[in-house]
Structure formats: structure tokens, C-alpha cells
Amino acid sequence: MARRVALFSVHTSPLAQPGSGDGGGMNVYVDSIARSLAAAGVTCDVFTRADALDVPQVVEVTPGYRVVKIEAGPLRSVASYAWPGLIDEYTAAARSFILANGSYDVLHANYWVSGAVAHALKHDLDVPLVTTFHTLALVKEQAGFDSEPERELIEASVMRCSDVMLANTIDERDQLVGMYGATPSRIEVLSPGVDHEVFNPHGRVADRSAIGFPGKKIILFAGRIQPLKGADVAVRVVAMLKDPDAHLLLVGGPSGIDGEREMRRLRALVEELDVVGQVSFVPPQSHNALAQYYRAADVCVVPSRTESFGLVALEAAACGTPVVASAVGGLTHIVADGQSGFLVGCCDAANFVEPVRQVLNDPALADELSRGATRLAAMRSWSVAGARLRRLYADLGARELVLCK
């Protein structure tokens, strides 16, 4: 059994606020997995990058779970295009820390940047490598975003040397094989979970009153403000509904190099479509506060242009909120069309309008979808994901390390 695991979340700390900067579903994933493993007796150190002065290098989050901050590059956030130039520096600093502080049984990388670091450390330390990519450059390119050739090469290199690759869904497994030529036998499908103590349907009436919109039909968008997430689609949906009682809550902050520009574009779009009084921009929220927003909403829209999993949709469902989502990636595995919400064609607000209208105006349908959402979300938990991951780690101890091809 693996007793000590190094998790890598190099470009963003698992303690960062989801919905702002680089903080999103991956942060929740790494933090939740580390907590689950630590509770089961597996010591976890999560390696991230120090991006501020006067912070301790090692922070104990819970017994058995620490965050280790490694200095590399400037002590501030860095854009994604700058990361290839920081990988060697980060790897060297992480190697020094590990050699001075004890060995690990498994290295588990999250995202391509972490994959590049952990790949090099695998060879230095002779330790098996597990990789979860979360998003893939070729999938983003297929969805219409700019190509990232250096990232693509790194992803392919990491796949060739990973002892296990974790895919969130069967679709992601097929993308790893079909787009990158990854070895199918080394891919395991491990579905993320949800924290049911936080995300549950209890207290909907009180939460609606608490957030300050008790008499409105509330549409929720929760996520980072960046083109990939499709917040502009949510704004257009409100305008196309032509319902003065409908109100959109956009919960999240700018993310990535296009984040600030996308926020300006959203604000301009709200004015252009004359829905200023029907749209509220809400800053990123803590998990407990976000659960209140989910419960208060009548419907959650997830108009992502690509999505490896879609944790927002699962959290909303766990709170009993119907979800109308793009039929892309992992969202097709979270939203049961017609049972817990609706899946629609990607990226066109016209596809979202009627399903959203139905949920807002048909209480019987909304109740039925709410019950279905809660029932389906109950099947996923972080404790189950953590238990499966412990078994995968343990199995690696009996295998020979994969060699780079």
C-alpha cells in the first residue's frame, strides 16, 4: 500500500478560491482527493508554486495533508504561456525539497504543467507516475481555441511515461487514446465526487432569502469568467427569455490571460442587450456560500464550450438544482437529459432558452428534475473516489515502471 504520496498542482494551489484566477474544479479535485486519502491514512503532500512573499513553505491543512510551496519564477501569478520556461526551475527546486525531506511511494500529477515536473522527477527518484490531465490542448483546439503546440508535445510525452493515467469519464479516455495515442491498458476512469455535507438540498427557502432575491426566478452561472466557460451564453439566455422576473447571477471572477477582457465584454453585452437590471455579477464564493447560491437558484446553466468533467453541474445537482448544460465532454455523464436537467447543443443561447423557460415556469417539472438531480448526485462521493485511488496506488507497487517510449 502507498503510504506517502506527492500530489502536484503546480500552477494553482488547492487552497486557492475556486472561481477566480486559475482556481476551478481542479483545485476542488486535488484538495478533496488529498483530504480523502489523508483521512484513510495515506500521507499527502501537495506541491504547488509559491506566488507571494511571507508565506510558509509548508502548510498543514489537516493531519496527513500538507501543501508545499516551491519557489520558481516571479512571486506572483504567471500566464499559461510562461509556464514552459519555469518547468526546469520548479523541477530542480522540488527535487531538492524531496531529497531533503523523505521519499514518496507515488507521484500524482494534475494538469500538463504538473505532468512535466512529475515526469522528470519520476526518472530522478524511480517512483511511479500517475497523471490526471483535467483538460487537454487538442480538445480545446477542437472546440475552436488557439493551438498550444508546446503543451501538446508535453502532454504526449507525459502520457508515454505515465504508469497510470486517470480519465474523468469514458469520453476522456477515448480522447487520450484517439487524439494522443495513449496506451488504453494504462488508463483508468475515476469519476470525481462531491461533498454531500456541504452540497445538499436542505434549506432552499432560507438560502433564497439569504442571498437577497426571494421573489425572482433565479438562473445561476457559477465558474471562472473566461471564453471557454460560456458566461456570455447565459447573459443572452436572460435577454431572450423576455421575462422581467428572471434574474441571472454570474458567480465567479476573471481567469487566465483573457479573463479581464472577457469580463469587460460581458458587462458590455449586459448593457447592449438591455438586461442590466436582470444580471448580477457576484465575486467568487467559498464552498459553503456557493452551496447557498446553488440551493437558491431555480436552474443552473453550464454553457461550457468544452468540459472534461464539470464539477459545477454535479455540485448543483447535489443541491437539488436542475441543470441545463452543453452536451459536451463530462457534462453528458453528469446531467441525465430529462431526468435531472437538460443537455443541449453547445454554445448557442437559442438552444438553452426553452429548457430554462420550462424549468422556471413549470413547478411540477422543476420538482421532478430536482429529485432526479439529488438522486443521481448521491451516487458520487469523494470517499468512493479516494478508496478507488488508494487501490490504484497500491497496485503500482507490484508493477515495473513504464519506460519512456
C-alpha positions in Angstrom: 0.0 0.0 0.0 1.2 3.5 -0.8 1.8 5.3 2.5 3.2 8.6 1.2 2.0 10.4 -2.0 3.3 13.6 -3.7 0.4 15.3 -5.5 1.4 18.0 -7.9 -0.8 21.0 -8.6 2.0 23.3 -9.7 0.2 26.1 -11.4 -2.5 26.6 -8.8 -2.8 25.9 -5.1 -5.5 23.5 -3.9 -6.3 26.2 -1.3 -7.0 28.9 -3.9 -10.5 30.2 -4.2 -12.4 28.3 -6.9 -13.9 30.7 -9.5 -11.0 33.2 -9.6 -7.6 33.3 -11.2 -6.6 29.7 -12.1 -8.9 28.3 -9.3 -11.6 26.0 -10.5 -12.7 22.4 -10.4 -9.2 21.1 -10.5 -8.5 22.8 -7.2 -11.5 21.2 -5.6 -10.4 17.8 -7.1 -6.9 18.0 -5.6 -8.0 19.3 -2.3 -10.8 16.7 -1.9 -8.6 13.8 -3.0 -5.9 14.8 -0.6 -8.4 15.1 2.3 -9.9 11.7 1.5 -6.5 10.0 1.2 -5.3 11.6 4.5 -8.4 10.5 6.3 -7.6 6.9 5.2 -4.1 7.0 6.5 -2.2 8.0 3.3 0.1 10.9 3.9 -0.3 13.6 1.1 2.0 16.5 0.2 0.5 18.7 -2.5 3.3 20.6 -4.4 2.3 24.0 -5.8 4.2 27.2 -6.7 4.9 30.0 -4.2 3.4 33.2 -5.7 3.6 35.6 -2.7 6.0 36.8 -0.2 6.0 36.0 3.6 4.1 32.7 3.3 5.3 29.5 5.0 6.7 26.9 2.6 4.8 24.1 4.3 1.2 24.4 5.4 -0.6 21.6 7.2 -4.2 21.6 6.1 -5.4 18.6 8.0 -3.4 15.8 9.8 -1.7 13.9 7.0 -2.3 16.6 4.3 0.2 19.4 3.7 0.6 22.0 0.9 4.3 22.5 -0.1 5.0 25.8 -1.8 8.1 25.7 -4.1 9.7 28.9 -5.4 10.2 29.2 -9.1 9.8 32.3 -11.2 8.2 35.5 -10.0 6.4 35.7 -6.7 3.1 36.5 -8.5 0.7 34.7 -10.8 2.0 33.9 -14.2 0.3 33.4 -17.5 -0.1 30.0 -19.0 2.2 30.8 -21.9 5.1 31.4 -19.5 4.9 28.0 -17.8 7.2 26.1 -20.2 10.1 28.4 -19.2 9.6 27.7 -15.5 9.3 23.9 -15.5 13.0 23.1 -15.2 13.5 25.6 -12.4 10.5 24.3 -10.5 11.6 20.7 -11.0 15.0 21.3 -9.6 13.6 23.1 -6.5 11.0 20.3 -5.9 13.8 17.7 -6.3 15.9 19.4 -3.6 12.9 19.6 -1.2 12.1 15.9 -1.7 15.7 14.7 -1.3 15.9 16.7 1.9 12.6 15.7 3.4 12.0 12.0 2.6 10.8 9.8 -0.3 7.3 9.2 -1.8 5.7 6.0 -3.0 3.8 7.6 -5.8 3.9 10.9 -7.8 0.4 12.1 -8.9 0.4 15.0 -11.3 -2.6 17.2 -12.1 -2.6 19.2 -15.4 0.1 19.3 -18.0 2.4 21.6 -16.1 2.5 19.3 -13.2 2.9 16.4 -15.6 6.1 17.8 -17.0 7.5 18.3 -13.5 6.5 14.9 -12.2 7.7 13.2 -15.4 11.2 14.4 -14.8 11.0 13.6 -11.1 9.9 10.0 -11.9 13.2 9.4 -13.6 15.2 11.1 -10.9 13.5 9.3 -8.0 12.5 6.0 -9.6 8.9 6.4 -8.4 5.7 5.5 -10.3 3.8 8.4 -12.0 0.0 8.8 -12.1 -1.3 11.7 -14.2 -4.7 13.4 -14.3 -4.8 15.9 -17.2 -8.1 17.6 -16.4 -8.1 19.4 -19.7 -6.3 18.6 -23.0 -4.8 21.0 -25.5 -6.1 19.1 -28.6 -9.6 19.0 -27.1 -9.6 22.8 -26.6 -8.3 23.3 -30.1 -11.1 21.1 -31.5 -13.5 23.4 -29.7 -12.2 26.4 -31.5 -9.5 27.7 -29.2 -5.9 28.6 -30.2 -3.5 25.7 -30.6 -0.8 25.2 -28.0 1.9 23.1 -29.8 4.4 23.1 -26.9 1.7 22.0 -24.4 0.6 19.2 -26.8 4.1 17.9 -27.1 4.5 17.9 -23.3 1.1 16.1 -22.8 2.1 13.4 -25.3 5.5 12.9 -23.6 3.9 12.6 -20.2 1.4 10.1 -21.5 4.1 7.9 -22.9 5.8 7.6 -19.5 2.8 7.6 -17.1 2.3 4.4 -15.2 -1.4 5.2 -14.9 -3.5 8.0 -16.5 -6.8 8.9 -14.8 -9.7 10.0 -17.0 -12.8 11.6 -15.5 -15.1 9.8 -18.0 -15.1 7.2 -20.7 -15.1 10.1 -23.3 -11.9 11.5 -21.9 -10.3 8.0 -22.0 -11.3 7.9 -25.7 -9.8 11.3 -26.3 -6.5 10.2 -24.7 -6.3 7.2 -26.9 -7.8 8.7 -30.1 -6.1 12.1 -30.1 -2.7 11.3 -28.4 -2.3 7.5 -29.0 -2.2 6.8 -25.2 -2.0 3.2 -24.2 -5.5 2.0 -23.3 -4.4 -0.5 -20.7 -2.8 2.3 -18.6 -5.9 4.4 -18.4 -8.3 4.2 -15.5 -11.7 6.0 -15.4 -12.0 7.6 -12.0 -15.1 9.9 -11.6 -14.7 12.9 -9.2 -17.1 13.1 -6.3 -19.0 15.8 -4.4 -19.0 16.8 -0.7 -22.5 15.9 0.4 -22.1 17.5 3.8 -21.8 20.9 2.0 -23.7 20.4 -1.2 -27.2 19.1 -0.3 -30.8 20.3 -0.9 -31.6 21.3 2.6 -32.6 24.9 3.3 -33.6 26.1 -0.1 -36.1 28.7 1.1 -33.8 30.2 3.7 -30.9 30.4 1.2 -33.0 32.2 -1.3 -33.9 34.8 1.2 -30.3 35.0 2.4 -28.8 35.9 -1.0 -31.4 38.6 -1.4 -33.6 37.6 -4.3 -36.6 35.9 -2.7 -39.2 36.9 -5.3 -37.2 36.2 -8.5 -36.8 33.3 -10.9 -33.1 32.8 -10.4 -30.8 31.5 -13.1 -27.3 30.7 -11.8 -24.0 30.6 -13.7 -21.0 29.6 -11.5 -17.5 29.4 -12.8 -14.4 31.3 -13.9 -15.0 34.2 -16.3 -13.2 33.1 -19.4 -14.4 32.4 -23.0 -14.3 28.6 -22.5 -17.0 28.7 -19.8 -19.6 30.5 -21.9 -20.9 33.1 -19.4 -21.9 35.2 -22.5 -24.4 32.4 -23.4 -26.0 32.8 -20.0 -26.4 36.5 -20.5 -28.0 36.0 -23.9 -30.4 33.5 -22.4 -31.8 36.0 -19.9 -32.3 38.5 -22.7 -34.0 36.0 -25.0 -36.4 34.9 -22.2 -38.0 38.3 -22.1 -39.2 37.6 -18.6 -38.9 40.6 -16.2 -38.9 38.2 -13.2 -35.9 36.2 -14.4 -32.6 37.2 -12.8 -29.1 35.8 -13.7 -26.5 35.5 -11.0 -23.0 35.3 -12.5 -20.8 33.9 -9.7 -17.1 34.0 -10.5 -14.1 36.1 -11.3 -11.8 36.6 -14.3 -9.4 33.8 -15.1 -6.5 33.4 -17.5 -5.0 35.9 -19.9 -8.4 36.5 -21.5 -10.3 36.8 -18.2 -10.3 40.6 -17.7 -11.1 41.2 -21.3 -14.0 38.6 -21.1 -15.4 40.4 -18.0 -15.4 43.7 -19.8 -17.1 42.0 -22.8 -19.7 40.5 -20.5 -20.5 43.9 -18.9 -20.8 45.5 -22.3 -23.1 42.7 -23.5 -25.4 43.2 -20.5 -25.8 46.8 -21.4 -26.1 46.1 -25.1 -28.9 43.6 -24.5 -30.6 46.0 -22.0 -30.7 43.5 -19.1 -28.7 45.5 -16.6 -31.4 45.1 -14.0 -31.6 41.3 -14.6 -28.0 40.4 -14.2 -25.8 40.5 -11.0 -22.1 40.0 -11.0 -21.1 38.1 -7.8 -17.5 37.6 -6.8 -16.2 34.1 -6.2 -17.6 32.4 -3.2 -16.4 29.9 -0.6 -17.8 26.3 -0.8 -20.3 26.9 1.9 -21.5 30.2 0.4 -21.6 28.7 -3.1 -23.9 25.9 -1.9 -26.3 28.6 -0.8 -26.4 30.0 -4.3 -27.0 26.6 -5.8 -29.9 25.9 -3.5 -31.4 29.4 -4.0 -31.3 29.0 -7.8 -34.2 27.6 -9.8 -31.9 26.4 -12.5 -28.1 26.3 -13.1 -26.8 26.8 -16.6 -23.5 25.3 -17.6 -22.8 26.5 -21.2 -19.2 25.4 -21.4 -17.6 25.1 -24.8 -15.6 22.2 -23.6 -15.5 20.4 -20.3 -13.6 17.4 -19.1 -16.0 16.8 -16.2 -18.0 19.8 -15.0 -17.9 19.8 -11.2 -20.3 22.8 -11.1 -23.1 20.7 -12.6 -22.5 17.9 -10.1 -22.5 20.3 -7.1 -25.7 22.0 -8.3 -27.4 18.6 -8.8 -26.4 17.6 -5.3 -28.2 20.7 -4.0 -31.3 19.6 -5.9 -31.0 22.3 -8.6 -31.9 21.3 -12.2 -29.0 21.9 -14.7 -29.2 22.9 -18.3 -25.8 22.2 -19.8 -23.9 21.9 -23.1 -23.8 18.4 -24.3 -20.0 18.3 -24.3 -17.4 16.1 -22.5 -18.1 15.1 -18.9 -21.3 17.1 -18.7 -23.0 14.3 -20.7 -22.2 11.9 -17.8 -23.4 14.3 -15.0 -26.7 15.6 -16.4 -29.3 13.0 -17.2 -31.3 14.6 -20.0 -34.9 14.9 -19.0 -34.3 13.4 -15.6 -32.0 15.8 -13.7 -32.0 18.6 -16.2 -31.4 19.1 -19.9 -28.5 18.6 -22.3 -28.5 21.0 -25.3 -26.4 21.8 -28.3 -23.2 23.7 -27.4 -22.7 27.4 -27.4 -25.9 28.8 -28.9 -28.1 30.6 -26.4 -31.2 29.7 -28.5 -30.7 26.1 -27.5 -30.8 26.9 -23.8 -33.8 29.3 -23.8 -36.7 26.8 -23.9 -35.3 24.3 -21.4 -34.6 27.1 -19.0 -38.1 28.6 -19.6 -39.7 25.2 -18.8 -37.8 24.8 -15.5 -38.7 28.4 -14.5 -42.4 28.2 -15.4 -43.3 24.5 -14.6 -43.1 23.8 -10.9 -44.1 20.2 -11.3 -41.3 19.6 -13.8 -38.8 21.5 -11.7 -39.6 19.4 -8.7 -39.3 16.2 -10.7 -35.9 17.3 -12.1 -34.8 18.4 -8.6 -35.5 14.9 -7.2 -33.7 13.3 -10.1 -30.7 15.5 -9.7 -30.3 14.8 -6.0 -30.7 11.0 -6.6 -28.1 10.9 -9.3 -25.6 13.1 -7.4 -25.9 10.8 -4.4 -24.1 8.1 -6.4 -20.8 10.1 -6.4 -18.7 10.9 -3.4 -15.1 11.8 -2.7 -14.7 9.0 -0.2 -15.5 6.5 -3.0 -13.1 8.2 -5.4 -10.4 8.2 -2.7 -10.9 4.5 -1.9 -10.5 3.6 -5.6 -7.4 5.7 -5.9 -5.8 4.0 -2.9 -6.3 0.7 -4.6 -4.7 2.0 -7.8 -1.7 3.4 -5.9 -1.3 0.0 -4.2 -1.4 -1.9 -7.5 1.5 0.2 -8.8 3.8 -1.2 -6.1 3.6 -4.6 -7.8 4.4 -3.4 -11.4 7.5 -2.5 -13.2 7.8 1.2 -14.0 6.8 2.2 -17.5 9.7 3.4 -19.5 9.6 6.4 -21.9 9.0 5.3 -25.5 
